[in-house]
């Protein structure tokens, strides 16, 4: 099964919320990977933590993630 990145997010808390929301909507995201060292997330990913889903789910998952990020951003303002 091939996976596609639908978003990269710097805040680990937001990543957790997005993963739960994706699963609740029937998507199958991969668990985020650490940078290779325990307790040091994103060591090799300065653009953020990648959220990956199966390729056949990527289009719909991208829409959902974009809407959720927009809602979270407007709620923080």
PyMOL commands that place a pseudoatom at each C-alpha (Angstrom):
pseudoatom trace, name=CA, resn=UNK, resi=1, chain=A, elem=C, hetatm=0, pos=[0.000, 0.000, 0.000]
pseudoatom trace, name=CA, resn=UNK, resi=2, chain=A, elem=C, hetatm=0, pos=[1.366, 3.402, -0.958]
pseudoatom trace, name=CA, resn=UNK, resi=3, chain=A, elem=C, hetatm=0, pos=[0.922, 6.453, 1.248]
pseudoatom trace, name=CA, resn=UNK, resi=4, chain=A, elem=C, hetatm=0, pos=[0.791, 10.148, 0.483]
pseudoatom trace, name=CA, resn=UNK, resi=5, chain=A, elem=C, hetatm=0, pos=[1.515, 13.110, 2.734]
pseudoatom trace, name=CA, resn=UNK, resi=6, chain=A, elem=C, hetatm=0, pos=[-1.570, 15.310, 3.095]
pseudoatom trace, name=CA, resn=UNK, resi=7, chain=A, elem=C, hetatm=0, pos=[-0.089, 17.862, 5.513]
pseudoatom trace, name=CA, resn=UNK, resi=8, chain=A, elem=C, hetatm=0, pos=[2.985, 18.776, 7.503]
pseudoatom trace, name=CA, resn=UNK, resi=9, chain=A, elem=C, hetatm=0, pos=[2.341, 20.369, 10.869]
pseudoatom trace, name=CA, resn=UNK, resi=10, chain=A, elem=C, hetatm=0, pos=[4.904, 21.727, 13.327]
pseudoatom trace, name=CA, resn=UNK, resi=11, chain=A, elem=C, hetatm=0, pos=[2.785, 21.480, 16.495]
pseudoatom trace, name=CA, resn=UNK, resi=12, chain=A, elem=C, hetatm=0, pos=[2.667, 17.874, 17.818]
pseudoatom trace, name=CA, resn=UNK, resi=13, chain=A, elem=C, hetatm=0, pos=[-0.582, 18.608, 19.682]
pseudoatom trace, name=CA, resn=UNK, resi=14, chain=A, elem=C, hetatm=0, pos=[-2.300, 19.654, 16.468]
pseudoatom trace, name=CA, resn=UNK, resi=15, chain=A, elem=C, hetatm=0, pos=[-0.965, 16.523, 14.771]
pseudoatom trace, name=CA, resn=UNK, resi=16, chain=A, elem=C, hetatm=0, pos=[-2.598, 14.363, 17.453]
pseudoatom trace, name=CA, resn=UNK, resi=17, chain=A, elem=C, hetatm=0, pos=[-5.938, 16.151, 17.002]
pseudoatom trace, name=CA, resn=UNK, resi=18, chain=A, elem=C, hetatm=0, pos=[-5.772, 15.733, 13.223]
pseudoatom trace, name=CA, resn=UNK, resi=19, chain=A, elem=C, hetatm=0, pos=[-4.940, 12.028, 13.482]
pseudoatom trace, name=CA, resn=UNK, resi=20, chain=A, elem=C, hetatm=0, pos=[-7.897, 11.416, 15.794]
pseudoatom trace, name=CA, resn=UNK, resi=21, chain=A, elem=C, hetatm=0, pos=[-10.211, 13.397, 13.505]
pseudoatom trace, name=CA, resn=UNK, resi=22, chain=A, elem=C, hetatm=0, pos=[-9.011, 11.511, 10.431]
pseudoatom trace, name=CA, resn=UNK, resi=23, chain=A, elem=C, hetatm=0, pos=[-9.600, 8.154, 12.124]
pseudoatom trace, name=CA, resn=UNK, resi=24, chain=A, elem=C, hetatm=0, pos=[-13.034, 9.273, 13.340]
pseudoatom trace, name=CA, resn=UNK, resi=25, chain=A, elem=C, hetatm=0, pos=[-13.957, 10.063, 9.731]
pseudoatom trace, name=CA, resn=UNK, resi=26, chain=A, elem=C, hetatm=0, pos=[-12.858, 6.627, 8.501]
pseudoatom trace, name=CA, resn=UNK, resi=27, chain=A, elem=C, hetatm=0, pos=[-9.372, 7.446, 7.212]
pseudoatom trace, name=CA, resn=UNK, resi=28, chain=A, elem=C, hetatm=0, pos=[-6.300, 5.358, 7.985]
pseudoatom trace, name=CA, resn=UNK, resi=29, chain=A, elem=C, hetatm=0, pos=[-3.373, 7.701, 8.764]
pseudoatom trace, name=CA, resn=UNK, resi=30, chain=A, elem=C, hetatm=0, pos=[0.060, 6.358, 9.642]
pseudoatom trace, name=CA, resn=UNK, resi=31, chain=A, elem=C, hetatm=0, pos=[1.424, 7.036, 13.092]
pseudoatom trace, name=CA, resn=UNK, resi=32, chain=A, elem=C, hetatm=0, pos=[3.919, 9.907, 12.970]
pseudoatom trace, name=CA, resn=UNK, resi=33, chain=A, elem=C, hetatm=0, pos=[7.566, 8.942, 13.080]
pseudoatom trace, name=CA, resn=UNK, resi=34, chain=A, elem=C, hetatm=0, pos=[10.110, 10.498, 15.403]
pseudoatom trace, name=CA, resn=UNK, resi=35, chain=A, elem=C, hetatm=0, pos=[13.379, 11.911, 14.160]
pseudoatom trace, name=CA, resn=UNK, resi=36, chain=A, elem=C, hetatm=0, pos=[15.171, 8.730, 15.165]
pseudoatom trace, name=CA, resn=UNK, resi=37, chain=A, elem=C, hetatm=0, pos=[16.025, 9.580, 18.763]
pseudoatom trace, name=CA, resn=UNK, resi=38, chain=A, elem=C, hetatm=0, pos=[13.682, 8.946, 21.695]
pseudoatom trace, name=CA, resn=UNK, resi=39, chain=A, elem=C, hetatm=0, pos=[12.023, 12.155, 22.836]
pseudoatom trace, name=CA, resn=UNK, resi=40, chain=A, elem=C, hetatm=0, pos=[13.323, 14.177, 19.892]
pseudoatom trace, name=CA, resn=UNK, resi=41, chain=A, elem=C, hetatm=0, pos=[10.528, 14.487, 17.352]
pseudoatom trace, name=CA, resn=UNK, resi=42, chain=A, elem=C, hetatm=0, pos=[11.147, 16.167, 14.005]
pseudoatom trace, name=CA, resn=UNK, resi=43, chain=A, elem=C, hetatm=0, pos=[14.915, 15.968, 14.131]
pseudoatom trace, name=CA, resn=UNK, resi=44, chain=A, elem=C, hetatm=0, pos=[15.029, 15.520, 10.355]
pseudoatom trace, name=CA, resn=UNK, resi=45, chain=A, elem=C, hetatm=0, pos=[11.836, 17.354, 9.414]
pseudoatom trace, name=CA, resn=UNK, resi=46, chain=A, elem=C, hetatm=0, pos=[12.100, 21.112, 9.901]
pseudoatom trace, name=CA, resn=UNK, resi=47, chain=A, elem=C, hetatm=0, pos=[8.900, 21.662, 7.894]
pseudoatom trace, name=CA, resn=UNK, resi=48, chain=A, elem=C, hetatm=0, pos=[6.883, 19.696, 10.443]
pseudoatom trace, name=CA, resn=UNK, resi=49, chain=A, elem=C, hetatm=0, pos=[5.452, 16.269, 11.190]
pseudoatom trace, name=CA, resn=UNK, resi=50, chain=A, elem=C, hetatm=0, pos=[4.102, 14.567, 8.094]
pseudoatom trace, name=CA, resn=UNK, resi=51, chain=A, elem=C, hetatm=0, pos=[0.555, 13.216, 8.134]
pseudoatom trace, name=CA, resn=UNK, resi=52, chain=A, elem=C, hetatm=0, pos=[0.362, 10.317, 5.686]
pseudoatom trace, name=CA, resn=UNK, resi=53, chain=A, elem=C, hetatm=0, pos=[-2.720, 8.448, 4.480]
pseudoatom trace, name=CA, resn=UNK, resi=54, chain=A, elem=C, hetatm=0, pos=[-3.216, 5.745, 1.822]
pseudoatom trace, name=CA, resn=UNK, resi=55, chain=A, elem=C, hetatm=0, pos=[-3.110, 7.209, -1.688]
pseudoatom trace, name=CA, resn=UNK, resi=56, chain=A, elem=C, hetatm=0, pos=[-6.751, 6.361, -2.384]
pseudoatom trace, name=CA, resn=UNK, resi=57, chain=A, elem=C, hetatm=0, pos=[-7.800, 8.435, 0.668]
pseudoatom trace, name=CA, resn=UNK, resi=58, chain=A, elem=C, hetatm=0, pos=[-5.450, 11.374, 0.078]
pseudoatom trace, name=CA, resn=UNK, resi=59, chain=A, elem=C, hetatm=0, pos=[-7.775, 13.682, -1.847]
pseudoatom trace, name=CA, resn=UNK, resi=60, chain=A, elem=C, hetatm=0, pos=[-10.598, 13.576, 0.705]
pseudoatom trace, name=CA, resn=UNK, resi=61, chain=A, elem=C, hetatm=0, pos=[-8.209, 13.570, 3.673]
pseudoatom trace, name=CA, resn=UNK, resi=62, chain=A, elem=C, hetatm=0, pos=[-6.492, 16.687, 2.334]
pseudoatom trace, name=CA, resn=UNK, resi=63, chain=A, elem=C, hetatm=0, pos=[-9.812, 18.531, 2.239]
pseudoatom trace, name=CA, resn=UNK, resi=64, chain=A, elem=C, hetatm=0, pos=[-10.683, 17.485, 5.787]
pseudoatom trace, name=CA, resn=UNK, resi=65, chain=A, elem=C, hetatm=0, pos=[-7.249, 18.413, 7.169]
pseudoatom trace, name=CA, resn=UNK, resi=66, chain=A, elem=C, hetatm=0, pos=[-7.332, 21.807, 5.437]
pseudoatom trace, name=CA, resn=UNK, resi=67, chain=A, elem=C, hetatm=0, pos=[-10.758, 22.578, 6.909]
pseudoatom trace, name=CA, resn=UNK, resi=68, chain=A, elem=C, hetatm=0, pos=[-9.714, 21.452, 10.387]
pseudoatom trace, name=CA, resn=UNK, resi=69, chain=A, elem=C, hetatm=0, pos=[-6.523, 23.516, 10.282]
pseudoatom trace, name=CA, resn=UNK, resi=70, chain=A, elem=C, hetatm=0, pos=[-8.491, 26.574, 9.128]
pseudoatom trace, name=CA, resn=UNK, resi=71, chain=A, elem=C, hetatm=0, pos=[-10.995, 26.086, 11.971]
pseudoatom trace, name=CA, resn=UNK, resi=72, chain=A, elem=C, hetatm=0, pos=[-8.219, 25.632, 14.545]
pseudoatom trace, name=CA, resn=UNK, resi=73, chain=A, elem=C, hetatm=0, pos=[-6.395, 28.703, 13.264]
pseudoatom trace, name=CA, resn=UNK, resi=74, chain=A, elem=C, hetatm=0, pos=[-9.499, 30.893, 13.431]
pseudoatom trace, name=CA, resn=UNK, resi=75, chain=A, elem=C, hetatm=0, pos=[-10.335, 29.607, 16.920]
pseudoatom trace, name=CA, resn=UNK, resi=76, chain=A, elem=C, hetatm=0, pos=[-6.862, 30.562, 18.132]
pseudoatom trace, name=CA, resn=UNK, resi=77, chain=A, elem=C, hetatm=0, pos=[-7.245, 34.146, 16.912]
for i in range(1, 77): cmd.bond("trace and resi %d" % i, "trace and resi %d" % (i + 1))
show_as sticks, trace
zoom trace
